[in-house]
């Protein structure tokens, strides 16, 4: 599990390889990742948008930006958490993802929350990021 805390917003990520959706012989590897966002602050926050920086084992970079996560812009009161699962295909057997969420507090101020860097590795391979 990978974890980062920004302004008392905790983001935890657990990646896992999807062998049944991957075709290594065709250079197609698929991972899912489960993200938990926990509001450990004493104020309301809402997730507005996301940014992902994805690097495969060949050094190719893909950047992904969009509103919310999995079609939602979750609102989190103090003590609330939100969990979702998404996926990432790569042409290589490993890679690294990292990013940030843009959040809005109760007063309307926007701020960024770090998504910790995490590695996408085959089950029998060693981790690239600890």
Backbone torsions as a table, in degrees:
resi	resn	phi	psi	omega
1	UNK	NA	137.2	179.2
2	UNK	-111.3	143.2	-173.1
3	UNK	-144.7	141.6	173.4
4	UNK	-141.4	147.6	178.4
5	UNK	-128.1	125.9	177.0
6	UNK	-131.0	124.3	179.7
7	UNK	49.6	40.3	179.3
8	UNK	64.2	21.5	169.6
9	UNK	-104.9	116.9	-176.9
10	UNK	-98.6	127.9	177.8
11	UNK	-116.9	120.4	178.4
12	UNK	-117.5	139.6	-178.1
13	UNK	-131.3	135.0	175.0
14	UNK	-126.6	105.7	178.8
15	UNK	-86.8	152.8	173.8
16	UNK	-152.0	143.2	-176.5
17	UNK	-79.3	138.1	179.1
18	UNK	-108.5	85.8	-177.6
19	UNK	-60.6	-35.8	-177.1
20	UNK	-70.6	-15.8	178.5
21	UNK	-107.7	-2.0	-177.7
22	UNK	-98.9	152.2	175.5
23	UNK	-135.2	79.6	-175.6
24	UNK	-54.9	-34.8	-179.6
25	UNK	-64.8	-20.8	177.7
26	UNK	-104.0	9.2	-178.8
27	UNK	67.6	40.5	-179.4
28	UNK	-130.2	109.2	-178.8
29	UNK	-121.1	135.7	-176.1
30	UNK	-127.7	133.2	174.6
31	UNK	-121.0	153.2	167.5
32	UNK	-113.4	159.9	175.3
33	UNK	-144.7	137.8	179.1
34	UNK	-105.4	124.2	-178.3
35	UNK	-113.0	133.7	172.3
36	UNK	-119.0	126.2	177.7
37	UNK	-112.0	117.7	-177.5
38	UNK	-116.7	128.1	178.8
39	UNK	-89.0	98.3	179.2
40	UNK	-94.4	6.2	-179.9
41	UNK	-87.0	-179.1	178.2
42	UNK	-107.0	21.3	179.3
43	UNK	-134.1	156.5	175.3
44	UNK	-67.3	141.5	172.8
45	UNK	-140.1	155.9	175.1
46	UNK	-133.6	135.7	176.1
47	UNK	-79.8	123.4	-176.2
48	UNK	-100.5	-47.6	-177.0
49	UNK	-151.2	172.0	-178.6
50	UNK	-132.8	155.0	173.2
51	UNK	-139.3	128.0	177.0
52	UNK	-119.7	139.1	173.6
53	UNK	-119.1	110.2	-173.3
54	UNK	-115.0	125.2	-179.9
55	UNK	-120.9	124.8	177.9
56	UNK	-88.3	177.4	-175.0
57	UNK	-66.3	-16.3	177.6
58	UNK	-90.8	-0.6	179.9
59	UNK	88.2	2.0	176.8
60	UNK	-71.4	138.5	-177.1
61	UNK	-114.2	136.4	171.4
62	UNK	-124.0	134.4	176.4
63	UNK	-112.8	134.6	-178.6
64	UNK	-126.7	127.2	177.4
65	UNK	-127.0	148.4	177.0
66	UNK	-177.9	167.3	177.7
67	UNK	-75.9	135.9	174.0
68	UNK	56.0	-159.8	177.0
69	UNK	-137.9	138.3	-178.1
70	UNK	40.7	44.0	176.4
71	UNK	77.1	9.9	-178.6
72	UNK	-126.7	155.4	171.1
73	UNK	-123.9	78.9	-171.4
74	UNK	-62.8	143.2	175.5
75	UNK	-104.6	131.4	-176.3
76	UNK	-125.7	114.8	171.8
77	UNK	-78.3	165.6	177.3
78	UNK	-52.0	131.6	179.4
79	UNK	88.1	-12.2	179.6
80	UNK	-78.8	159.2	171.9
81	UNK	-140.5	160.2	179.6
82	UNK	-136.6	134.9	179.8
83	UNK	-127.0	141.1	175.8
84	UNK	-147.4	161.6	177.0
85	UNK	-125.2	136.4	177.8
86	UNK	-139.9	-174.9	-176.3
87	UNK	-140.5	167.3	-179.3
88	UNK	-148.2	117.3	173.0
89	UNK	-89.1	146.6	176.2
90	UNK	-136.5	154.0	175.5
91	UNK	-87.0	-0.8	-178.7
92	UNK	-124.8	160.8	-176.8
93	UNK	-77.1	5.8	174.7
94	UNK	-159.2	166.7	178.6
95	UNK	-175.8	-179.9	179.6
96	UNK	-134.8	137.1	174.6
97	UNK	-120.4	145.3	171.9
98	UNK	-155.3	166.6	179.8
99	UNK	177.0	-157.9	-180.0
100	UNK	-157.3	154.8	172.2
101	UNK	-109.1	141.9	169.0
102	UNK	-95.2	124.8	-177.9
103	UNK	-116.2	159.6	174.3
104	UNK	-124.7	132.4	177.3
105	UNK	-87.8	178.8	-176.7
106	UNK	-61.4	-23.6	178.6
107	UNK	-89.6	0.4	178.4
108	UNK	92.0	0.9	-179.8
109	UNK	-78.2	131.5	177.3
110	UNK	-87.3	143.3	175.3
111	UNK	-151.5	159.8	-177.7
112	UNK	-104.3	142.8	178.4
113	UNK	-119.9	129.7	-178.8
114	UNK	-70.6	135.8	166.2
115	UNK	-99.2	123.2	-175.3
116	UNK	-63.8	147.8	173.6
117	UNK	-65.2	135.9	177.0
118	UNK	-141.5	149.2	-176.8
119	UNK	-95.9	147.1	175.0
120	UNK	-109.3	106.5	-174.7
121	UNK	-129.5	148.9	172.5
122	UNK	-63.5	149.5	-176.0
123	UNK	-53.1	-34.3	-177.9
124	UNK	-92.5	-0.1	-179.0
125	UNK	-93.1	155.6	175.8
126	UNK	-76.0	156.0	178.7
127	UNK	-73.3	143.9	176.2
128	UNK	-88.1	-39.3	-179.2
129	UNK	-113.3	131.7	178.4
130	UNK	-99.4	NA	NA
